[in-house]
Amino acid sequence: MQQLYNMIKDSVSGYAVLHTSYRFMKTNVNHNQRLLYCATNHLCIYALAILRLRL
């Protein structure tokens, strides 16, 4: 799992997603919105990983 995470983190799109989520978390937003964004963000990361593994 850690290897998979590192592979995504090394990709440009993966980095952009993580960076965007970090900036989003720093802003003062509703707690429920933050949780929803995090869940969606993790789904996107897993989708990227699956796509990369299939190629």
N, C-alpha and C positions, 0 to 999 in steps of 0.2 A: 504493500500500500504506500509506503514511504517513497519507494522507487517510482511508482506511478505519479505521485504528487510532485516529485522532483522533475519528472519528464514534462509535466504540464507547466510547472513553474518556469522551466527553461524556455518554453515556447513564448513567442511574442504575444499571441492572443491570450494565453494563460496569464501572463504577467499583467496585461492590460486589465483583465477581469479582476485579478486580485488587487491591483492598484486602485481601481474604481471602487471596489467594495470597501477598501480601507478608507478612502476619502469619504465615502458615503457614511461609514460608521462614525467618523469624527464629527459629522454635522449633527446638529440637534434635531432629531426627528422622532416621531411617535414610536414607542417601543414595539408595537405590533407591526408597523411598517418595516422596522429594522429586522425583525425576525422573519417576516415574509421575504424581504430582499435577500437575506442570508440563505434561506432555503432554496430560493430560485437560483441564486448564484452558485450554490454547491451542485445543483442539478446541471447547470451549464458546464461546470468544470468536469463532472463525470461524463457528460455527453462528449465533450472535447476529447477526453481520454479514450473513450470507446472508439470514436472516429479515428483517432491516431493509431490505435492498436489494430484496427481493421485494414489500414492502408499498408 
